[in-house]
Amino acid sequence: MRPTATSSPWRLHRDADTHPSLGLSRAALLVLVVGFGGLALAGIEVPLRAQMVVYLVGMVALNLPHGGYEHFENLRRRRPTVRWRYVGAYLLAIAAFVGLFLLAPVAGLALALVVAMAKGGLGGLHVLAATSGTEHLRTRPQRALAVAVRGGAVMLVPIVFHPTTFHSFSSLMVGLVEPGALAAYSGQFDLTRRVIAVGYALALGTHVGLGYVRGGGRAWLVDAGESVLLAAYFAVVPVLVAVGLYFPFWYSARQVARTATVEAEPVGDDEWDLVGGTSASTVALRAWGILIAGALATFAVLAVVYWLFPNPLAGTAALPGAVAFWSVFISIVALPHVLVGSLLDRDRGIWYVP
């Protein structure tokens, strides 16, 4: 049975855009923009070593647990057959991504960037649909543009405003497999950067303007404000700090708001196992067990990837090598998260919580 109109991911809006996590996410990014903007105006640079530490703390210590929680949310009411298909597709996607990176590391880097943008863009759109609403996004191309603008801020804006750091760590990421492989493309970097700057500016302007023409209202105002905030955040905040804190302070926090908003949605699908009659303590214990198992599985995959890569620390010092390795690894495990949990499960994907 397909989901009813009330459970469609585009019809979940219930004037629920006052959840504390939404306000905290916006406030966090705004504070960081103002703070780092002030430092830049004062001529103060944050040491690269400090930026790398912030990145690793944000991505590993703060955001990784939420990744496991999202898997639990997507699978906790599925029947066992669906769960096994999910796990099988997940492992297949991981193997394919690792194989691509080993055979063609530059193409693997490109895919890693696309994965980060897709995760941020799709996640942002579904949060918007569940909270403030998407009445101003009338067509599928318009929603795709919204995804591109929100997701593009994560990787495209840093290319424009922080090119040296972005290029340096991209080279290290490719160097996990083939040191120097990115050098052949370095001559086109400045031209690519200019094209991206113009293209993203046009996309942002079109997204905001078309949303106003197609509906305006509060939903458009929230979307426009958040899109501009994201662009400003990744333009002003150093890229390592920006990416490292974006996922825990923005992405994860906002998924909490989305989950809370749609938790009470009716199910009505025989593929969903409603745990009715199960005590709260049993459900909590089961959730804890699944999260522990997920954490162990994640680190098992990490160990395998580390072993497979010829230069797992890119032949550099431990800290920049760890940043490069984790950036690749987190993209590898995020690819099936996006594909299996969202694009290949359009009715009730990773973003839907019954």
Secondary structure, 3 states (H helix, E strand, C coil): CCCCHHHCCCCCCCCCCCCHHHHHHHHHHHHHHHHHHHHHHCCCCCCHHHHHHHHHHHHHHHHHHHHHHHHHHHHCCECHHHHHHHHHHHHHHHHHHHHHHHHCHHHHHHHHHHHHHHHHHHHHHHHHHHCCCCCCCCCHHHHHHHHHHHHHHHHHHHHHHCHHHHHHHHHHHHHCCCCCHHHHHHHHHHHHHHHHHHHHHHHHHHHHHHHHHHCCHHHHHHHHHHHHHHHHHHHHCCHHHHHHHHHHHHHHHHHHHHHHHHCCCCCCCCCECCCCCCCHHHHHHHHHHHHHHHHHHHHHHHHHHHHHCCCCCCCCCHHHHHHHHHHHHHHHHHHHHHHHHHHCCCCCCCCCCC
